[in-house]
Amino acid sequence: MRENKSKYAVLGILSMGPVSGYDIKKVFENIASNFWKESYGQIYPILKGLSEQGLANRSIEKQMGKPDRHIYSITDKGRKVLKKWLIEPVERQIGRHEMPLKLFFGLQVSLEDNIHQVEHFRDLHSGELEDIGSIEERLKAEKVGDPKLEFWLMTLNYGKHANSAILGWCDETLARLRKMEKKTKKEES
């Protein structure tokens, strides 16, 4: 059974400094969204588990007129666990990709429906590529001199390459589907 790597993602964020669960969610949304996603429903149980395992400490910050803020920081033990994971080889990942799954069963619907699906998928990844470009420009402007910047830019570059490859696949697939559609129409006339 594969180990859930989400705890390492959270530990990594904690290694950058004390944060709340809300802050962690914002990092995933604003910086890491092209390669890692976590919901509040995942983050808070992970933080609780990290605290119980002695990998993170929790402190409470009082706020005027607002609920108390729970701030988490990585412990020395947590830093050791994170570093151990960081040097382990990456496992092969077989993900769940809905578009190829839908296309695998493409004979169940019309070629036109398949074309619309791939066009929509292409639009999603084109938008993702634009978002990555915006994040990159913002980070370059806001994080000048930050030693983490080069590493963050490398992760964004991964997203650029992945989305560019998907766009290339979409273009090839759309060309094939349109050729199939054209042939079918020719045969029907």
Backbone as numpy.savetxt, mean C-alpha at the origin, in Angstrom:
# Nx Ny Nz CAx CAy CAz Cx Cy Cz
2.06 -21.61 7.73 1.22 -20.43 7.73 2.10 -19.18 7.73
1.75 -18.24 6.88 2.54 -17.01 6.76 2.30 -16.09 7.96
3.38 -15.44 8.36 3.29 -14.48 9.45 2.71 -13.18 8.93
1.86 -12.56 9.74 1.29 -11.26 9.40 2.38 -10.20 9.59
2.73 -9.52 8.51 3.82 -8.53 8.54 3.36 -7.15 9.01
2.08 -6.99 9.27 1.55 -5.68 9.66 2.20 -5.15 10.93
2.53 -6.04 11.86 3.14 -5.55 13.10 4.48 -4.88 12.81
5.20 -5.36 11.78 6.49 -4.76 11.44 6.28 -3.39 10.80
5.23 -3.26 10.02 4.92 -1.95 9.42 4.66 -0.93 10.53
3.90 -1.33 11.54 3.60 -0.43 12.66 4.86 -0.17 13.48
5.64 -1.22 13.75 6.90 -1.01 14.48 7.81 -0.04 13.72
7.86 -0.17 12.40 8.68 0.73 11.60 8.27 2.18 11.78
6.97 2.41 11.79 6.50 3.79 12.00 6.84 4.26 13.41
6.67 3.38 14.39 7.02 3.75 15.77 8.52 4.06 15.89
9.35 3.42 15.06 10.80 3.66 15.13 11.16 5.09 14.72
10.22 5.78 14.04 10.47 7.16 13.62 10.14 8.16 14.71
9.48 7.70 15.78 9.15 8.58 16.88 7.78 8.25 17.45
7.48 8.73 18.66 6.20 8.45 19.30 5.02 8.99 18.49
3.99 8.17 18.35 2.81 8.53 17.56 1.55 7.88 18.13
0.42 8.39 17.71 -0.87 7.80 18.05 -1.30 6.86 16.93
-2.34 6.09 17.17 -2.89 5.24 16.13 -3.35 6.07 14.94
-3.93 7.22 15.22 -4.37 8.14 14.16 -3.18 8.58 13.30
-2.06 8.92 13.97 -0.85 9.33 13.24 -0.34 8.22 12.34
-0.39 6.99 12.84 0.07 5.83 12.06 -0.78 5.68 10.81
-2.09 5.81 10.97 -3.00 5.70 9.82 -2.66 6.77 8.78
-2.35 7.97 9.22 -2.02 9.06 8.30 -0.72 8.76 7.53
0.26 8.14 8.18 1.50 7.78 7.48 1.17 6.78 6.38
0.33 5.78 6.70 -0.06 4.80 5.68 -0.79 5.47 4.52
-1.64 6.43 4.82 -2.41 7.11 3.77 -1.56 8.07 2.95
-0.67 8.81 3.60 0.04 9.90 2.94 1.39 9.53 2.34
2.02 8.50 2.85 3.35 8.17 2.37 3.43 6.74 1.83
2.86 5.80 2.55 3.05 4.38 2.24 1.90 3.76 1.45
0.95 4.55 1.00 -0.27 3.99 0.40 -0.04 3.21 -0.88
1.08 3.42 -1.56 1.30 2.68 -2.80 1.87 1.29 -2.57
2.25 0.97 -1.31 2.78 -0.36 -1.07 2.27 -1.02 0.21
1.55 -0.27 1.06 1.05 -0.89 2.29 -0.18 -0.14 2.77
-1.19 -0.90 3.17 -2.41 -0.29 3.68 -2.79 -0.97 4.99
-3.26 -0.19 5.92 -3.79 -0.70 7.19 -4.99 0.17 7.56
-5.97 -0.46 8.15 -7.15 0.27 8.63 -7.01 0.50 10.13
-7.84 1.39 10.67 -7.85 1.59 12.12 -8.15 0.27 12.82
-9.04 -0.52 12.22 -9.42 -1.81 12.80 -8.26 -2.79 12.87
-7.21 -2.55 12.09 -6.01 -3.37 12.16 -4.95 -2.72 13.05
-4.84 -1.41 12.97 -3.77 -0.70 13.69 -3.93 -0.82 15.20
-5.12 -0.57 15.72 -5.28 -0.56 17.18 -5.05 -1.92 17.83
-5.53 -3.03 17.26 -5.19 -4.33 17.84 -3.68 -4.63 17.75
-3.04 -4.19 16.67 -1.60 -4.39 16.55 -0.88 -3.62 17.65
-1.28 -2.36 17.87 -0.65 -1.56 18.94 -0.85 -2.21 20.30
-2.03 -2.73 20.54 -2.31 -3.41 21.82 -1.39 -4.62 21.97
-1.26 -5.41 20.89 -0.40 -6.59 20.92 1.06 -6.22 21.11
1.51 -5.17 20.43 2.90 -4.74 20.59 3.18 -4.31 22.02
2.21 -3.63 22.64 2.36 -3.21 24.04 2.42 -4.43 24.95
1.52 -5.39 24.73 1.48 -6.60 25.55 2.76 -7.42 25.42
3.39 -7.39 24.24 4.63 -8.15 24.01 5.88 -7.39 24.46
5.69 -6.16 24.94 6.82 -5.36 25.38 7.60 -4.75 24.22
6.98 -4.68 23.03 7.65 -4.11 21.86 7.36 -2.62 21.71
6.33 -2.16 22.42 5.95 -0.74 22.39 5.45 -0.34 23.77
5.63 0.93 24.09 5.08 1.50 25.31 3.93 2.42 24.94
2.96 2.51 25.85 1.84 3.40 25.62 1.80 4.42 26.75
1.63 5.67 26.37 1.43 6.72 27.37 0.16 7.47 26.99
-0.38 8.18 27.96 -1.63 8.90 27.71 -1.35 10.39 27.77
-1.81 11.09 26.76 -1.65 12.53 26.66 -3.02 13.16 26.87
-3.14 13.95 27.90 -4.41 14.62 28.20 -4.62 15.76 27.20
-5.89 15.93 26.79 -6.23 17.02 25.87 -7.44 17.75 26.42
-7.43 19.05 26.33 -8.55 19.85 26.80 -9.75 19.68 25.89
-10.87 19.26 26.43 -12.11 19.16 25.68 -12.14 18.04 24.65
-11.14 17.19 24.67 -11.08 16.07 23.73 -10.73 14.80 24.50
-10.99 13.65 23.89 -10.58 12.40 24.56 -9.06 12.34 24.69
-8.60 11.60 25.68 -7.17 11.41 25.87 -6.57 10.79 24.61
-5.33 11.17 24.34 -4.61 10.62 23.18 -3.65 9.55 23.67
-3.70 8.40 23.05 -2.80 7.30 23.41 -1.60 7.37 22.46
-0.43 7.59 23.06 0.80 7.75 22.29 1.66 6.49 22.49
2.14 5.95 21.39 2.95 4.73 21.43 4.36 5.03 20.99
5.32 4.36 21.63 6.72 4.49 21.24 7.35 3.10 21.25
8.33 2.92 20.42 8.99 1.62 20.31 9.93 1.42 21.49
10.03 0.21 21.98 10.96 -0.12 23.06 12.26 -0.65 22.44
13.27 -0.83 23.28 14.52 -1.41 22.79 14.25 -2.81 22.23
13.41 -3.58 22.92 13.04 -4.92 22.45 12.33 -4.83 21.09
11.45 -3.85 20.94 10.74 -3.65 19.68 11.70 -3.29 18.56
12.68 -2.45 18.87 13.68 -2.05 17.87 14.50 -3.27 17.42
14.84 -4.16 18.36 15.58 -5.38 18.01 14.75 -6.29 17.11
13.47 -6.45 17.43 12.58 -7.28 16.61 12.44 -6.68 15.21
12.29 -5.37 15.12 12.19 -4.70 13.82 13.47 -4.90 13.02
14.62 -4.70 13.63 15.89 -4.84 12.92 16.09 -6.28 12.45
15.71 -7.25 13.27 15.82 -8.66 12.88 14.97 -8.92 11.64
13.75 -8.42 11.63 12.86 -8.61 10.48 13.41 -7.89 9.24
13.97 -6.70 9.42 14.47 -5.92 8.28 15.59 -6.62 7.52
16.36 -7.48 8.21 17.46 -8.15 7.51 17.09 -9.55 7.05
15.91 -10.03 7.36 15.45 -11.34 6.86 15.11 -11.22 5.38
15.36 -12.28 4.60 14.98 -12.23 3.18 13.47 -12.09 3.02
13.07 -11.40 1.97 11.66 -11.20 1.66 11.08 -12.52 1.14
9.87 -12.85 1.58 9.19 -14.04 1.09 8.51 -13.73 -0.24
8.37 -14.75 -1.07 7.62 -14.58 -2.31 6.17 -14.30 -1.94
5.59 -13.31 -2.57 4.22 -12.93 -2.25 3.31 -13.23 -3.43
2.30 -14.00 -3.15 1.26 -14.22 -4.14 0.04 -13.50 -3.61
-0.30 -12.44 -4.29 -1.40 -11.61 -3.83 -2.72 -12.01 -4.43
-3.70 -11.29 -4.05 -5.02 -11.44 -4.62 -5.23 -10.25 -5.53
-5.38 -10.52 -6.80 -5.55 -9.45 -7.77 -6.86 -9.68 -8.51
-7.80 -8.82 -8.23 -9.15 -8.99 -8.74 -9.24 -8.89 -10.26
-8.49 -8.00 -10.87 -8.61 -7.82 -12.33 -8.23 -9.07 -13.09
-7.06 -9.68 -12.83 -6.75 -10.91 -13.55 -7.75 -12.04 -13.24
-8.27 -12.05 -12.03 -9.27 -13.06 -11.68 -10.53 -12.88 -12.52
-10.98 -11.63 -12.65 -12.17 -11.36 -13.47 -11.91 -11.72 -14.94
-10.72 -11.38 -15.41 -10.40 -11.68 -16.80 -10.28 -13.19 -17.03
-9.83 -13.92 -16.03 -9.72 -15.37 -16.11 -11.09 -15.99 -16.43
-12.14 -15.37 -15.90 -13.51 -15.83 -16.14 -14.23 -14.97 -17.19
-13.46 -14.31 -18.03 -13.99 -13.34 -18.99 -14.99 -13.88 -19.99
-14.98 -15.18 -20.26 -15.94 -15.73 -21.21 -17.38 -15.66 -20.70
-17.54 -15.41 -19.43 -18.89 -15.37 -18.84 -19.64 -14.09 -19.18
-18.91 -13.09 -19.66 -19.53 -11.80 -20.02 -19.07 -11.42 -21.42
-19.59 -10.33 -21.92 -19.24 -9.90 -23.28 -17.82 -9.33 -23.33
-17.28 -9.30 -24.55 -15.97 -8.67 -24.75 -16.04 -7.19 -24.36
-17.17 -6.56 -24.65 -17.36 -5.15 -24.28 -17.26 -4.97 -22.76
-17.86 -5.89 -22.01 -17.78 -5.81 -20.54 -16.33 -5.99 -20.07
-15.61 -6.91 -20.68 -14.21 -7.11 -20.34 -13.39 -5.86 -20.64
-13.66 -5.26 -21.79 -12.94 -4.03 -22.17 -13.21 -2.93 -21.15
-14.47 -2.77 -20.75 -14.81 -1.74 -19.74 -14.08 -2.00 -18.43
-13.99 -3.26 -18.03 -13.29 -3.59 -16.78 -11.81 -3.19 -16.86
-11.17 -3.55 -17.96 -9.74 -3.24 -18.09 -9.53 -1.74 -18.21
-10.42 -1.04 -18.92 -10.30 0.42 -19.02 -10.42 1.07 -17.64
-11.37 0.60 -16.85 -11.54 1.13 -15.49 -10.29 0.85 -14.65
-9.79 -0.37 -14.75 -8.58 -0.76 -14.02 -7.40 0.12 -14.43
-7.31 0.40 -15.73 -6.24 1.25 -16.24 -6.37 2.66 -15.66
-7.60 3.18 -15.63 -7.83 4.51 -15.06 -7.42 4.57 -13.59
-7.73 3.51 -12.84 -7.34 3.47 -11.42 -5.83 3.57 -11.26
-5.10 2.81 -12.07 -3.64 2.80 -11.92 -2.99 4.04 -12.52
-3.62 4.63 -13.49 -3.14 5.90 -14.01 -3.26 6.97 -12.92
-4.39 6.97 -12.22 -4.59 7.89 -11.10 -3.61 7.64 -9.97
-3.34 6.36 -9.70 -2.37 6.00 -8.66 -0.98 6.54 -9.02
-0.63 6.43 -10.29 0.67 6.94 -10.74 0.74 8.46 -10.56
-0.34 9.15 -10.85 -0.38 10.60 -10.63 -0.25 10.93 -9.14
-0.96 10.16 -8.28 -0.88 10.38 -6.84 0.55 10.19 -6.33
1.22 9.17 -6.83 2.60 8.92 -6.42 3.49 10.11 -6.81
3.27 10.64 -8.00 4.03 11.82 -8.43 3.81 13.00 -7.51
2.56 13.20 -7.08 2.24 14.30 -6.16 2.90 14.09 -4.80
2.86 12.86 -4.31 3.49 12.55 -3.02 4.99 12.79 -3.12
5.58 12.36 -4.23 7.01 12.53 -4.43 7.40 14.02 -4.40
6.66 14.84 -5.11 6.96 16.27 -5.14 6.80 16.90 -3.75
5.74 16.50 -3.03 5.51 17.03 -1.68 6.65 16.63 -0.74
7.05 15.36 -0.79 8.14 14.91 0.08 9.45 15.62 -0.24
9.74 15.78 -1.52 10.98 16.47 -1.91 11.00 17.91 -1.40
9.83 18.53 -1.35 9.75 19.92 -0.88 9.78 19.99 0.65
9.10 19.06 1.31 8.94 19.14 2.77 10.06 18.46 3.55
10.74 17.51 2.96 11.70 16.69 3.72 13.14 16.88 3.28
13.46 18.05 2.75 14.82 18.35 2.32 15.76 18.12 3.51
16.81 17.35 3.28 17.79 17.10 4.33 17.43 15.97 5.28
16.24 15.44 5.19 15.82 14.34 6.06 16.48 13.05 5.57
17.21 12.34 6.43 17.91 11.12 5.97 16.95 10.01 5.50
15.69 10.08 5.89 14.72 9.08 5.46 14.23 9.33 4.04
14.43 10.54 3.52 13.87 10.91 2.22 14.28 9.97 1.10
15.55 9.65 0.99 16.01 8.78 -0.11 15.32 7.42 -0.05
15.14 6.88 1.15 14.47 5.59 1.30 13.00 5.70 0.91
12.38 6.80 1.29 10.97 7.01 0.94 10.81 7.16 -0.58
11.75 7.86 -1.20 11.70 8.03 -2.65 11.89 6.69 -3.37
12.71 5.81 -2.81 12.88 4.48 -3.40 11.56 3.70 -3.35
10.83 3.81 -2.24 9.55 3.09 -2.15 8.53 3.68 -3.12
8.56 4.98 -3.30 7.67 5.59 -4.29 8.04 5.14 -5.70
9.33 5.00 -5.95 9.78 4.54 -7.26 9.28 3.12 -7.54
9.23 2.31 -6.51 8.65 0.96 -6.65 7.20 1.09 -7.14
6.45 1.98 -6.53 5.06 2.21 -6.94 4.96 2.71 -8.36
5.89 3.58 -8.75 5.90 4.08 -10.14 6.11 2.93 -11.12
7.10 2.10 -10.83 7.40 0.98 -11.73 6.25 -0.02 -11.77
5.69 -0.35 -10.60 4.58 -1.32 -10.56 3.38 -0.80 -11.35
3.03 0.46 -11.15 1.88 1.02 -11.86 2.17 1.17 -13.35
3.37 1.52 -13.70 3.73 1.62 -15.13 3.63 0.25 -15.80
4.07 -0.78 -15.11 3.97 -2.15 -15.66 2.50 -2.54 -15.82
1.67 -2.21 -14.85 0.24 -2.53 -14.94 -0.39 -1.77 -16.10
0.00 -0.52 -16.29 -0.54 0.25 -17.42 -0.13 -0.38 -18.75
1.10 -0.86 -18.84 1.55 -1.55 -20.04 0.74 -2.81 -20.28
0.50 -3.58 -19.22 -0.33 -4.79 -19.33 -1.74 -4.42 -19.79
-2.30 -3.35 -19.23 -3.65 -2.92 -19.62 -3.70 -2.59 -21.11
-2.70 -1.86 -21.59 -2.68 -1.48 -23.00 -2.60 -2.72 -23.90
-1.74 -3.67 -23.55 -1.64 -4.90 -24.32 -2.96 -5.68 -24.29
-3.55 -5.78 -23.10 -4.79 -6.54 -22.93 -5.93 -5.88 -23.69
-6.01 -4.55 -23.61 -7.07 -3.85 -24.35 -6.91 -4.05 -25.85
-5.69 -4.03 -26.35 -5.46 -4.25 -27.78 -5.93 -5.65 -28.18
-5.63 -6.64 -27.35 -6.06 -8.02 -27.65 -7.57 -8.16 -27.59
-8.17 -7.57 -26.57 -9.64 -7.65 -26.45 -10.33 -6.95 -27.62
-9.81 -5.80 -28.01 -10.42 -5.07 -29.14 -10.25 -5.84 -30.46
-9.13 -6.52 -30.60 -8.91 -7.35 -31.78 -9.91 -8.52 -31.78
-10.10 -9.13 -30.60 -11.08 -10.22 -30.49 -12.49 -9.72 -30.80
-12.81 -8.51 -30.29 -14.13 -7.93 -30.53 -14.34 -7.66 -32.02
-13.33 -7.12 -32.66 -13.40 -6.82 -34.09 -13.62 -8.10 -34.91
-12.89 -9.15 -34.55 -13.00 -10.43 -35.24 -14.40 -11.01 -35.05
-14.94 -10.92 -33.84 -16.27 -11.43 -33.54 -17.32 -10.69 -34.35
-17.20 -9.38 -34.43 -18.17 -8.57 -35.20 -18.09 -8.93 -36.69
-16.88 -9.15 -37.15 -16.68 -9.51 -38.57 -17.35 -10.86 -38.86
-17.18 -11.81 -37.94 -17.76 -13.14 -38.11 -19.29 -13.11 -38.06
-19.82 -12.18 -37.27 -21.29 -12.08 -37.13 -21.94 -11.42 -38.35
-21.18 -10.67 -39.14 -21.80 -9.98 -40.29 -21.74 -10.80 -41.55
